[in-house]
Amino acid sequence: MKWLHNFALCLLPCGFLYYCYGLYAGAGLSGWLMRWQIESRGTLLEGFWEAFAFFVLIVLPLIVVTKTEKRTVQLRPDTLRPMGIFFSVTVGLTLLAGFGIWKGWNGPDLNAKPRLVAVESAAVEQEAGMVRLVGQGQGRYMLSYVGVWSLGSGATAKRGSNTRSLLPVTPIVWKAEEPVRFLIASRSTPTPTGILQKNALPAYLQTLIEKKGIRLADPYYVVDNDAYLASKGEWDAIAAIAGFFAFIFWILFFAIFWPFVDLRNRVRLLLRP
């Protein structure tokens, strides 16, 4: 099983970086699965595929490494390898949680008075913040799907769903081959007021809206009706999820690796030329 152990060791750091990329960009394994579900079912399980990707890319290789590692109280260089990888993933989750907290804390002011943005005369570069968009909604090119969420299980479970939509907004005189600079993202009926963000679509939604026949401008802007979720909520969720797993991983790190050898001896062996 040596090959399986080595394969899992290589997969673990690569899987962690790939997961972070997918979480940030809406791409990777989770992004592909979300796009597949929207295209095939017209629905999206909120948060499920992100958790699934985390299990496949991080937790599963970690379990394989732990199960196939022959631990011993004797200090050997090969005992440091799984500990170092486990420690790196744990620190990475901690940094990811900190990054999420920082992004949420430094988001735009959601209580600011919305400024008026007319699509006809809007400048190419727009400042992020609360806006009221004026333009022509292109309903025939609107992307719609149902977001499904579930909390808990059994009798205490709470479930719900709502329609998610992405509506291109253009000048009144517009041709289908012309690029679209503004879109409205909504969790109900699209309204013109929301938080404006630059190039804010995750990769899977960008691909789906382009399949509807829309060519996005560079840059493009998304006005999200749910200002909190768009600007702070997702980062707060990332901070909470990454922080939770970081806490668990720190406990596992000390439970699995700390009792076997003295930390000072480990550090001295690492620094040995």
Summary of the structure (lengths in Angstrom):
residues: 273
radius of gyration: 23.0
end to end distance: 30.0
largest distance: 76.1
contacts: 805
relative contact order: 0.15
helix: 52%
strand: 22%
